[in-house]
Amino acid sequence: QKNNALSTDNPHICIGWSAMGDLSNIDSKEELVSRYEEHFNKNPRGKGQDVGQVWRFLNDMQIGDYVVFPSKFNREINIGIVESDYIYSPAETEYVQTRRVKWLKHFPRTAFSQGALYEVGSAMSFFSIKNYAEEYLNALENPAKKALIASDDEETVAKTAEDIIEATKDFILKELSKNLKGYDLEAFISDLLRAMGYHTTL
């Protein structure tokens, strides 16, 4: 329901909620709530978050806004610019709520601070970048423009276990890259295993 998807050869940003069908004729949030309730049965808080994300994808996102997509498939941070209004794409089956995007750059996760990675690692599918927008814009060498996914008044959702694992991997890679340049990997692994109680020889 709440996943987003990207393919670098397919210039779109997509969200799920496919059971709700074509939302191009939805004129109010009340209509969207009714459509949601026809297909999903969630507690009020979960419903509010879901409806809010879909509504912002339909209405608040504008052509020319930037999007930041942290892909878990290739562990890259992808930054693009929105090029279309909402498009319903039934052929996509799962990720049917779409917009065309021109992908501008693709970065390794280690190119960004840990705080910036935490912010885009929200458990929500669709939200605004508030605290680290400038860092992502600076990566595009164009800090003058506004970074926007959508306006969002909700608090950041707590990180899931998967998010924590991803963040830990990022931290380890950064530390290895920063502090162990020039060291033999064999010696490092040997010291690590010794610290864990194993006996090693080089």
C-alpha positions as CSV (number, residue, x, y, z in Angstrom):
1,Q,0.0,0.0,0.0
2,K,2.5,2.6,1.1
3,N,5.6,1.9,-0.9
4,N,7.2,4.1,-3.5
5,A,9.3,3.0,-6.5
6,L,11.9,4.2,-8.9
7,S,13.7,3.0,-11.9
8,T,16.5,5.1,-13.3
9,D,15.4,4.1,-16.8
10,N,11.7,4.9,-16.0
11,P,11.4,8.7,-15.2
12,H,8.6,8.5,-12.6
13,I,8.0,8.8,-8.9
14,C,5.2,6.5,-7.7
15,I,3.2,5.6,-4.6
16,G,0.9,2.7,-4.0
17,W,-2.6,2.5,-2.6
18,S,-3.5,0.9,-5.9
19,A,-6.9,-0.4,-4.6
20,M,-8.2,3.2,-4.5
21,G,-8.0,3.3,-8.3
22,D,-7.9,6.5,-10.4
23,L,-7.8,9.6,-8.1
24,S,-7.8,12.2,-10.8
25,N,-11.5,13.0,-10.1
26,I,-11.1,13.5,-6.4
27,D,-11.9,17.2,-5.6
28,S,-11.7,17.2,-1.8
29,K,-10.0,15.5,1.1
30,E,-13.5,14.3,2.3
31,E,-13.9,12.4,-1.0
32,L,-10.4,11.0,-0.6
33,V,-11.2,9.8,2.9
34,S,-14.4,8.1,1.6
35,R,-12.5,6.4,-1.1
36,Y,-9.9,5.2,1.4
37,E,-12.5,3.8,3.8
38,E,-14.0,1.8,1.0
39,H,-10.8,-0.2,0.7
40,F,-8.8,0.0,3.9
41,N,-9.7,-0.5,7.6
42,K,-7.2,1.3,9.8
43,N,-7.1,3.1,13.1
44,P,-7.8,6.9,12.8
45,R,-4.1,7.8,13.1
46,G,-3.0,5.4,10.4
47,K,-5.8,6.6,8.2
48,G,-5.0,10.2,8.7
49,Q,-1.3,9.7,7.8
50,D,-2.2,7.6,4.7
51,V,-4.8,10.0,3.4
52,G,-2.5,13.0,4.1
53,Q,0.3,11.5,2.0
54,V,-1.9,10.7,-0.9
55,W,-3.6,14.1,-0.8
56,R,-0.2,15.9,-0.9
57,F,1.0,13.7,-3.7
58,L,-2.1,14.6,-5.7
59,N,-2.3,18.3,-4.8
60,D,0.6,19.8,-3.0
61,M,3.4,18.6,-5.2
62,Q,4.0,21.0,-8.1
63,I,5.8,20.8,-11.4
64,G,9.3,22.1,-10.8
65,D,9.5,20.7,-7.2
66,Y,12.5,18.6,-6.3
67,V,12.2,15.0,-5.1
68,V,14.7,13.0,-3.1
69,F,14.4,9.2,-3.4
70,P,16.6,6.9,-1.2
71,S,16.6,3.6,-3.1
72,K,17.2,0.5,-1.0
73,F,17.7,-1.5,-4.3
74,N,21.0,0.1,-5.2
75,R,21.6,2.1,-1.9
76,E,21.7,5.4,-3.8
77,I,20.1,8.8,-3.1
78,N,18.4,9.9,-6.3
79,I,17.4,13.6,-6.8
80,G,15.0,14.7,-9.5
81,I,12.6,17.4,-10.5
82,V,8.8,16.9,-11.1
83,E,7.7,17.3,-14.7
84,S,4.0,16.4,-14.6
85,D,0.8,16.6,-12.7
86,Y,-0.7,13.4,-11.2
87,I,-1.0,10.5,-13.6
88,Y,-3.0,7.3,-13.0
89,S,-1.0,4.4,-14.4
90,P,-3.1,1.1,-14.1
91,A,-0.5,-0.8,-16.1
92,E,1.9,-0.5,-13.2
93,T,-0.5,-2.7,-11.1
94,E,1.1,-1.9,-7.7
95,Y,2.5,1.7,-8.0
96,V,-0.3,3.2,-9.9
97,Q,-0.3,6.8,-8.5
98,T,2.5,8.4,-10.5
99,R,4.2,11.7,-11.7
100,R,6.8,12.1,-14.3
101,V,10.2,13.1,-12.9
102,K,13.5,14.0,-14.6
103,W,16.2,12.4,-12.5
104,L,19.1,14.8,-12.2
105,K,21.8,13.0,-10.2
106,H,22.4,9.8,-8.3
107,F,24.6,9.8,-5.3
108,P,26.1,7.1,-3.0
109,R,24.6,7.3,0.5
110,T,28.0,8.1,1.9
111,A,27.9,11.4,0.1
112,F,25.5,12.8,2.8
113,S,25.6,13.4,6.5
114,Q,24.1,10.8,8.9
115,G,21.4,13.4,9.8
116,A,20.4,13.9,6.2
117,L,20.1,10.1,5.8
118,Y,18.0,9.7,8.9
119,E,15.6,12.4,7.7
120,V,15.0,10.7,4.3
121,G,14.7,7.3,6.1
122,S,11.2,8.1,7.5
123,A,8.8,5.2,7.6
124,M,6.4,7.3,5.6
125,S,6.3,7.1,1.8
126,F,5.8,10.8,1.1
127,F,6.9,13.8,3.2
128,S,8.8,17.0,3.1
129,I,12.5,17.4,3.8
130,K,12.7,20.1,6.4
131,N,16.1,20.0,8.2
132,Y,18.5,18.9,5.6
133,A,17.0,20.3,2.4
134,E,20.0,22.6,1.9
135,E,22.4,19.7,2.0
136,Y,20.6,17.9,-0.8
137,L,20.4,21.1,-2.9
138,N,24.0,21.8,-2.4
139,A,24.7,18.4,-3.8
140,L,23.1,19.6,-7.0
141,E,25.2,22.8,-6.9
142,N,22.0,24.8,-6.9
143,P,21.3,25.9,-3.3
144,A,19.0,28.8,-4.4
145,K,15.9,26.7,-5.2
146,K,13.4,25.3,-2.8
147,A,13.6,21.6,-2.0
148,L,10.1,20.2,-1.7
149,I,8.5,16.8,-1.7
150,A,5.3,18.1,-0.1
151,S,4.2,20.2,2.9
152,D,3.8,18.1,6.0
153,D,2.7,19.0,9.5
154,E,3.0,15.5,10.9
155,E,5.8,14.5,13.2
156,T,8.5,12.2,11.8
157,V,7.5,8.6,12.2
158,A,9.9,6.5,14.4
159,K,12.5,4.5,12.5
160,T,11.7,0.9,11.7
161,A,14.2,-1.8,12.5
162,E,15.1,-1.9,8.8
163,D,15.8,1.8,8.8
164,I,18.2,1.4,11.8
165,I,20.0,-1.4,10.0
166,E,20.4,0.8,6.9
167,A,21.7,3.7,9.0
168,T,24.2,1.5,10.8
169,K,25.5,0.2,7.4
170,D,25.9,3.8,6.3
171,F,27.8,4.8,9.5
172,I,30.2,1.8,9.2
173,L,31.0,2.6,5.6
174,K,31.7,6.2,6.4
175,E,34.0,5.3,9.3
176,L,35.9,2.7,7.1
177,S,36.2,5.2,4.3
178,K,37.3,8.1,6.6
179,N,39.6,6.3,9.2
180,L,41.0,3.3,7.5
181,K,42.3,4.6,4.2
182,G,45.8,3.2,3.6
183,Y,45.4,0.3,6.0
184,D,45.6,-3.3,4.9
185,L,42.1,-4.9,5.0
186,E,43.6,-8.2,6.2
187,A,45.2,-6.6,9.2
188,F,42.0,-4.8,10.1
189,I,39.9,-7.9,9.9
190,S,42.5,-9.8,11.9
191,D,42.5,-7.2,14.7
192,L,38.7,-7.2,14.6
193,L,38.4,-11.0,15.0
194,R,41.0,-10.9,17.8
195,A,39.0,-8.3,19.7
196,M,36.0,-10.7,19.4
197,G,38.0,-13.5,21.0
198,Y,39.2,-15.4,17.9
199,H,42.8,-16.4,17.1
200,T,44.1,-15.3,13.7
201,T,47.3,-15.5,11.7
202,L,48.4,-13.3,8.8
